[in-house]
């Protein structure tokens, strides 16, 4: 008995020493990483001279958080997780029935989104609700739709696409240019922008038919950069870096307009006070309908033979070809379908902003959309929506955290650290949940009973 207690004490002491050592190393690494970015700040004075400001207190906070966090993780979190995993493995548990919230999560989320604008208006007023409907609601739903479109290419077909923002740009510029030069309405250009983007998806698909993995990623990345450079240099049409401004607003099927000078103005027709919030609320419901349409089409296509061909292509292209599946048309349909939804989202983006420029379609946008798909769980619509809400909504919330200035000083700007927090969050999620928030998927083909398949039974990154 004494020997057992002594061994436990010895193990605890060894664990504490290891945790202290790793915490010390983590602090040193944080010191090396942040000493130039956080500890030192360069500014200009009134004579345009470079001034070096020292922020050792803020640097000490970063180092302390890294060291203490690593110590707590090694000393307490990792043993607790290991013990919990061992306890789960030792006890054979029966599958518990899903609760009401889990079973109806999608329906409850849709109802909450439908009720969001009227609730925001009733609580904050018409102008007060503008920020939450636009910056949070519309912004998040645009990325949800883009991620669901990319999910067809990456999550279902298993084709790594790093140039998805190119189709986003094609849709935006298609609406901006065709509406100005030819006077076409939004409801005509919305499907037309999607079809033009789908054509570009097919054009991209042909050169990459024989490519897989990293080679495919490089080619799609180059395609996205080509589109951006064309937008910058084709000044006669796209106006280059100046962008296209004065893009016409959308109307309610041509019945009511949101232009102030129009005779059929929406606010005048219903006797409401003039406000831009009505247009934003209309756009919110419009992008919600477009996102739900994307999800509906994705679900229906996945249950069709083409959807099963996408999944077969994702799992093993050689086996897919040996089964007689035409991989050429399978890849082209995946690129075209995903590009179509990207183009539709791009046309909506142009309507919402009223201005488009090449700076809105850089590679970082493709990286963010791909990160949403991967973090949410490839092939999982619910997981992708949750990831988009957390990532996009979380970065927007940083703008509201002005109380942090009382802690870090009046010059502290929280939104400047959004990419740092975004990167840390990605590392944490990939370490603890390597297959995304939702690491299981429901198969489209089953024998007797449809069950969710755990990510551990699928390829890395494809669960």
N, C-alpha and C positions, 0 to 999 in steps of 0.2 A: 504493500500500500504506500509506504514511504517512497519506494522507488518510482511508483507511478506518479505521485505528486511532484517528485523532484524532476521527472522527465517533462511534465507539463510546465513547471516553472522554467525549466531550461529552454523549452520550445518558445514560451512566451517572451523570455529574454532575448532569444535569437531573433524573433520576429520584430521586437522593438528596435533592436540594433539595426536590422535591415531596413526598417521603416525610416529610422533617423538618417541612415546613410543615403537612401534614395531621396528623402526629402531635401537633404543637403545638396545632392547632385541636381535635383530639380530646380532649387533656388539658384545654383550657379548657372544652369542653362538659361533660366529666365533672365538672370542678370546680363548674360551675354547677348540675349536676343533683344532685350528692351532698353539697354543702356543708351543706344543711339536714337531710338524711336520715341522713348518715353522720358528718359532722364535728361535729354538735351533737346531744346527747342530752338529753332532758328527763326528769327523775325527781322523785320526792317524797321529802322527808326525813321524820323521825319526827313533825314538827310540821305535816305536810301542806303544806309550802311547796315551791314549784316551784324545782327546782335544775337549772341548766344545766351539763352536763358537756361538755368539749371533747375530741374524739377526732381531733386533726389527723393523728396517725400513720396511723390507719386510712384517713382521707380521702386522704392522700398515696399510700397503696398503691393505692387505686382509681384515682386520677388517673394514676399511673405505669403501671398495667396497661393503661388505655385508650390512653395516648400511645404506649407501646412496642408494643402490639398493632397499632395503626393504622400505625405506622412499618414494622413487619415485614411487614404485609399489603401495603402499597403498594410497598415496596422489593424484597421477595423473593417473596411468595406470588402476587401478581397477575401478575408477569412469568413466573413458573414455570408458572402455570395457562394463560396465553396461549400460551407456547411449547409446552406439552403439547397444547393444543387444535389448534394449527397443525400439529404433527407428526402428530396423528391424522388431520387433514383431508388431509394430503399423502400419506399411505400408505393404500392400499386394503387393508383387512384382511378376511380371511374370517371368517365367524361361527364362533367356537370352540365346540365342544360343551360343554354345561353339565357341571360336575363333579358328583360323587356327592352332595356336601353341598348344593349349590344345588338339584339335582334332587329331593332327598328332604328338603328343609328342614322342610316341614310335618310329615311323619311322624316325623322325629327330634325335633321340638319336642314333639309329643304324647307320645311315649315318655318324654322327659325329664320332662314334667309328671306323668305317671302314676307315675314312679319317685321323684319329689321327696319326698313325705311319708315313705316308708320309709327313704330315704337320710338325710333329716334326723333321723329318730328314731334310726337306728343311729349317727349321728355325734354328735348333740347330746343324746340322751336324749329322753324323752317330753315333759317340760316345756321343755327347751331348744329343741325344734323348734317350739314353739307360735308364737313370734314370726315365724319365717320362713314357716310355713304360712299364718298368718292375715294378718299385716301386709303380706307380699309376695305370696304365692300368691293368696289369696282376694281381696285388695284389687285386685290387677292384673286378675284374671279378671273381676271385676265391671265394670270399665271397658272391658275388651275386649268383653264382651257388649253393653254399652250402645253402644259405638262401632260395633260391627257392626250393631246395630239402626238406629242413626242413618245408617249408610252406605247403607241401602236408600232412605232419603228423600233424603239429600244426594248420596251418591256415585253411585247408580244412576238415580234419578229427577230429580236436579238441582234439588230444591226446598230452598231454604235455610231451615232450621228452627232458630230460636234459643230455642225453648221446649220442647225435648225432655225437660227435667227434669220437666215437668208429668206426663208419662206414668209416669215413674219414681216420682213422688209418689203417683199414683193407685194403682199396684200395691202400694206399701208400705202405704198407709193402707187399701186394700181388705183385705189380709191381716190387718193389725193389728185393724181394727174387726170384721170378720166372724168372726175366730177368737175374739175375746173375747165378742161379743154372741150369737153363734149356735153357738159351739163347733165350727166346722168344722175339719177337719184340714188340714195343710199340703198334702197331695197333691191335695185337692179344690180348695183355694184357689189353688194355683199356676197351673193353666190358667184358672181363673175370673178371677184378677187380670189375666191377659193379655187375656182377652176384654173385660173392663171397660175396660182401657186402649185396646184397639182401638176400642171404641165411642166413647170420647173422641177418638180420632184421626180418626174419621169426622166427629164433631161439629166438630172444628177444620177438617177438610178442606173442608166445604161453604162457609164464608165466604171461603175463600182460593182458590176455583177460578179466578177471573179475575186473580189477583195473581201477579206474578213479581218476582224480584230483591229489591231493597231493601224494597219494599212488603210482600212476603211475609215477610221477616225481621222487620219491625216488628210485624206482626199475630201471628206466632208468639211473639215476645218478650212481647207483651201477654198472650197466652194463658197463658204460663208464670207471669207475675206474678199473673194473676187466680186461678189455681189456688192459688198460695201464699197470697194474701190470704184466700181462702175457708178454707183450712186454719187460718189464724190467728184469724179472726173467728167461725167457726162452732163456738163453744166447747161447745155442748151435745153435739156429736157428736165433734169432733176434739180437744177439751180445749185448743184454742188453742195458745199458746206453751209450755204445760206438756208437750205431747206425750202420746203413748200409751205406757205402760210395761207391763211384765209380759206381753209377747207370748209365747205358747207356743212352745216349741222344736219343730223338725221331728223326725220319727222315721224309722226305717228301714222304710218302708212299713207302719207300724203294728205291726211285729213286735218291734223293740227300741226302747226309749225312752232318752233321755239325761237324763231327770229323775232326780235322786239318790234321791228317795223312791219311785220307781216299782218295782213288783215285777219288771218285765221290763227293768230297766236294762241297758244294753249291757255295761258293765264287769262287772257281777255275772254276767251270762249267760255270759261267757267267762272268768271268774275273773281279771280284770285289776285292777290297783290303780286306785282312783278318781282320775280326772283329767279336766279339761276339754279336754285335747288331743284325745281321741278324737272329741269332737263337732266340733272344728275340722277335723280330718282328713276326717270325713264331709262337712262343708260344702264342703271343698276339692274333693273328687271330684264333689259335686253341682253346684257352679258350673262345674266343668270340663265336665261332661256337658251342662249347659245352654248353655254357650258353643259347644261343638262342634255341638249341635243347631241353634243359630242359624246357624253357618257352613254346615252341610249344607243347611238350608232355603234360605238365600240363594243358594247355588250352584245348587240345583235350580230355584228360581224364575227365576233369571237365564237359564237355558237354555230356559225355557218361553216361550210367546208374551207373557205378561204381563211377564216380565223384559226381553224385547226392546222391548216398548212403553215400559217405563221408560227404557231407554237412548235410544230415539228421542225421547222427551219431553225428556230432558236435553239432547240435541244441538240440537234445533230444534223448538219447540212448534208453530210454524206449519206446517212441513213434516209434522210428525207428524199434525196435524189434516187436512191435505190428503190424506194416505194413507188416511184413513178410520178412524183409531184414535180411539176414544172417550176424549178426554183427561179427562173427568170421572171415569169409573170408574178410569182409570189413576192419577190423583192420589189418589183416595180409597183405593185398594188399597195404594199406597205409604205413605200416612200410617197406615193401619190396621195394616199388617204391621210397620212400624217401631215403632209405639206398642205393639203386642202384646209384642214382645221387651223394650221398656222397662218395661212393667208386670210381666213375669215377673222381670226383674232387680230391680225394686222390691220384690216380695214376698220374694225371697231376701234382700235387704238388711234387711228388717224381721225376718226369722228370725235373721239373723246378729247384728244389733245387740240385739234384744230390746226396742228402744225407737226410736220415730220421732217427729220433731218438724219443724216447718216450716223450721227453720234448716238442715236437711240438704238442702233442695231449693231453693237460691237460684240466681240466674242464673249465678253463677260455675261451677256444675256443668255447665250447658249449654255454657258457653264452653269448658270443659276438654274435654268430650266432642267438641265440634265441632273443636277444635284437634287432637285425636288423629286424627280422620278426615282433616283436611286435611294434617297433617304426614305421616301414613302413606301418603297417596296415595288419592284418592277412587276407590272401586271396588275397591281392593286389600285383600283380607282379611289377607294376610300382612303387608303394610306397616302396616296399622292395628294389628295385634297387636304388632308391633315398636315402633311409636310409643307405644302404651299402656305397654309394659314399660319403655321408656326414661323416659317422662315421670312415670308414677306410681311406678315402682320407684326412679327417680332421686331424687325428692323424699323417699321413705321412707329412702333411704340417707343423706340429710343428717342424720337423727336419730342415726345411728351414728357420725358423724364427730366424736366428742368430742375427738380429737387436735388439732382446729383451735383449741381453747381455749388450747393451749400457745403458739400463734402469735399469736392476736389478743387473748388475755387471758381470764381466768376468766369474765367476764360475757358472752362471745360465745356467741350461740345460733344454730347453723347453720340450723335449720329456719325461722327467721324470714326468711331470705333466699331461700326456695324460690321465691317468686313472682318475685323479681328474676331469679334464674337461669332460671326457666321462660320469662320474657319474652325474655331475651337469647337463649336457645336457639331460640325461635320465630323471632326475627329472623334468626339465622344460618342456620337451615334454609331459611327462605323465600328468602333471598338466594342460597344455593348450590344448593338443591334446590327450586325453586319449585313443583314438582308432587309433592312429598312424597318420602318415603324410597323408595317404589316408584313411579316415574313412568311406568310402562307398564302396559298391561292386555291381557288376552287376549280377543279378540272372541268373541261367542257365535255369530255367523254368519260363515262363511268359504267360499271357493270350492273350492280344492284342498288347502290346507295351513293349519293353525292356527298363527299366529305372534303373538308379543307385539307390540302396537302402541306405538311410542314416544309419550311425552307431547307431543312437538313437533308431532305430527300431529293433536292434538285441541285443544279450546278451553282457554284458560287456566283452570287449576283443575279441569279435568274429566279429566285424564289418569290 
